[in-house]
Amino acid sequence: MFLLDNFKEKIQDNKKLSSVTVYCRATYKRVIQKTLLFICHFLLCLYGMN
């Protein structure tokens, strides 16, 4: 019985971990997209000034 409970806890921990990983990946992608947009905008502004 103890082993089964322990196993269930591990599964729940894994689910939490995977949801955190997915969230981090999504945030990471969003940050990269915003950074790229900012860089492109910045370069366009510099190019426009010259």
HELIX and SHEET records of a PDB file:
HELIX    1   1 PHE A    2  MET A   49  1                                  48    
END                                                                             
